[in-house]
Amino acid sequence: MSSVPYCGRVLAESLLRNGDTDKAALLVKRLAAGEDPDLEMEFRPARILVQDYTGIPLLVDLAALRDRVDQPARVNPALPVDVVVDHSVQTDFAGRPDALSRNESLELSRNGERYAFLKWAERAFDRLRVIPPGQGIVHQVNLERLATVVATEDGESFPDSVIGTDSHTTMVNGLGVLGWGVGGLEAEALLVGLAHPIKIPPVVGVRLTGAIKPGVGPTDVVLTLTQLLRKENVRGLLVEFTGPGLAQLSAQDRCTIANMAPEYGAMTGFFPVDEETLRYLRETGRPSDEVQRVERYCREQGLLRTGAEPRFGRLIEFDLGTVRPSLAGPSRPDQRIDLSDLPDSFAARLDREPGSRDGDLAIASITSCTSTSNPQAMLAAGLLARRAVERGLTVPKHVKTSLSPGSLAVTRYLKDTGLLDDLETLGFHIAGYGCMTCNGGSGALHPEIAEAVDRDGLVAAAVLSGNRNFEGRVHPQVRAGYLASPALVVALALVGHVRIDLEAEPLGIGSDGEPVFLRDIWPSSQELAALAEECLKPEVFTVPIAAPDGWASIPAQTGEVFAWDPDSTYIRPPAYVDGKPLTAELRNARVLVALGDDVSTDHISPVGGIPADSPAGRYLTVRGIPEFNSYGSRRGNHEVMARGTFSNPRLRNRLVGDGDGRGLTLHVPTGDTVPVFEAAQRYAGTPLIVLAGHNYGMGSSRDWAAKGPWLLGVRAVLAESFERIHRANLCAMGILPLLLPKAWAALGLTGREEFDLSLDERTGQVEVTAGDISFTARAEVHAAEWALLRSGGTLPYLAQRLAEEER
């Protein structure tokens, strides 16, 4: 057993617990030999974790299922499920002492209807807990409060495991808790008692060696690993970290690395349980008897890491000593660069000679679970801010600064050390406890920047301590985005632009008239360790959950069945409960959009602001809605979300001009260029397809990136490769994901053809004819997913199953 990777041991335990002893033995045998498991299993996690952007549409779907059965209470969670409300708060106010109270007040006023639905759901469904706003980011709450490492039920202990509807559920892998992100539709199936079918992928080992150099932080390590592992093509694989270098990483460092698994494309970024895991549990206030139980169970079950390294079929070596201070950008998380390369990376992003104000920093935000959960990273930002203040440096007024702590614990230790005062002096006041800027909830830019961008076509920049920087994600007016440690966010805010070599040029001129360089104010590892030892106590992490003012007064329905409001623009019964079953033949299909590589779910289904002149904006305007809120907040309304699909202004649709379609496409029969939603309406009754390149659907776990296309009439996506979660989401909506033999343009396609598709479900081969062009595509469908496709998607499948059980 010592040669079996630890994540494989957890999967084997799950098989044994569910009575599949033969498959468990075969899995252990193959993994011990370093072989590809090549097995399918039904995985049943210990619990489900969702945030409000994904959780509300999930619960809307379950409420709709209750409408379809005679006994509504039969639609009930079979597993414990936590809903952490963290995605709806936006950075409307920033850089001022009252930012937190104002943003929280706006959040409650905007989202009262959504939150009333959540409160109904908590009453109506068993085993459902809602953690109200103002507590922190879902994944940090998971680490500090929810994760047990070893779960118990009916007196039986077993490994804690979690399936989440957010891509970065993998963050908890850093504590030895196996889990990953799925679509909400897959979570719905789990909640009504079905298992989560997976094909167990190969386990890739990443062997860490060497020692981290002084001045290098956890963000630098994770950005370097993200770049490496994306190049190593670990997409969809189980990644497990091993080697002597593990001793260099705190539990929080490991969680930071695990958080980024979606960015390097892996299913997991797993770290086995060891003494450092136990230390973290004690530090965050877990009772001593619980920590002892975890240690005893893991030791007896062979889940506690020892000196012996498992065997991997593929092993990637990584020397921590090679890591240098880093950023990533300007448009993808795997675009790691040295500090000195920042100006060149930005210049390369422009399609013209840079102007004097191109590259001005519009947003500098310490946000997201990636770094705000890591005390070393947050304390470094605070110390750098203190020294900058001491040297007399200030942040230019055009930079919108904000701080979104991952939990109340972060605020406690920043206050206890006095570092919060220093951050606030530079404008990094607490703006809220939620995903905020990293998820596009960045609020409006300073007026002078916004006006200059629109008037002069300037390329503004953002820097954030988050995990995603796809173009237009942070803010639709910000084209260049850089991921950085919290300390570098502060440093670049002081500069006010990204045209600087941070290693050679000063951050500014101090009050003594002398230049201040980054190296002058950068905190040492020894200082950070001493400060952490002083301030990180269990009582910091055990702050009681307390809902913000106004939460208790939000009214909520009672009863097993939700009473839908026909006038609601937030919560409506979904239009996809009755799906369209998969057919072997698809005739005379048209291309809705033709896309290139690296299309993210942000491009397919945006979460940020709703423009007034967009189809979704016009839909709301006609209904007299003055406050649009965001696409993410209106995921309970399919009418809004269908109109927002493929509307991101940064989506490059090759059917339109130079590819920068701004939500437009070509209606081929008439030759008209129209909004994508209007084209879909004109095509009503005609099956539609999407053409794409590599990595289609990269980025966030987002059901609406599959639900929206389905509502527009898309029945197949032909791409060169798919990201794991989005591929599964397409199947869950009854959309066929097809792998092209090579790039669609290389096949001679233009996107203007009529397509005929003929599927052989037995082989998964699809014969495609488009005009004079013929080729064979392959259905990227797992065995258990064919039943969903034949039913027209997960929700129709569940509705049919429940109806059959009632007969």
Protein Blocks (a to p, Z undefined) as FASTA:
>chain_A
ZZpcfklmmmmmmmmmnopamlmmmmmmmmmnopafkpacddddfbdcddfklmmmmmmm
mmmmmmmpmblmlpccfbdcddddfklpccfbghiaklmmmmmmmmmmmmmmmmmmmmmm
mmmpghiacddehibcfklmmmmmmpnoiaceehiacddddddfbfklmmmmmnopacdd
ddfklmmmmmnopacddddddddddddedjddehiafklmmmmmmmmmmmnopghiacdd
edjklmmpcfklmmmmmmmmmmnopabdcddddfklmmmmmmnopafklmmmmmmmmmmn
opaccfbdcddfbdcdddfklpccddddjkbfklccdfklmmmmmmmmpccdcdfkgoia
fbdcdedjklmmpmklmmmmmmmmmmmmmnopacdfklccddddfbfklmmmmmmnommm
mmmmnopacfbdcfklmnopnopadfklmmmmmmnopacddddfbfbfcehklpmklmbd
cdddfklmmmmmmnopakbcfklpcfbdcfkopacdfklmmccfklmmmmmmmmmcfklm
mcccdddehjlmpccdedjbdcddfkbckbccdfklpccdddfbdghiacfbdcdehiaf
klmmccbdcdfkbmklmmmmmnopabloimklmmmpmklmmmmgokafkbccfkgonhpn
gopacdfknopacdfklmmmmmgoiacdddddehihiajddfklmmmmmmnopabdcdfb
dcfklmmmmmmnopacdddfbdfklnopahlaccdddddfknopacddehjbccdddddd
dfklmmmmmnopaklmmmmmmmmmmZZ
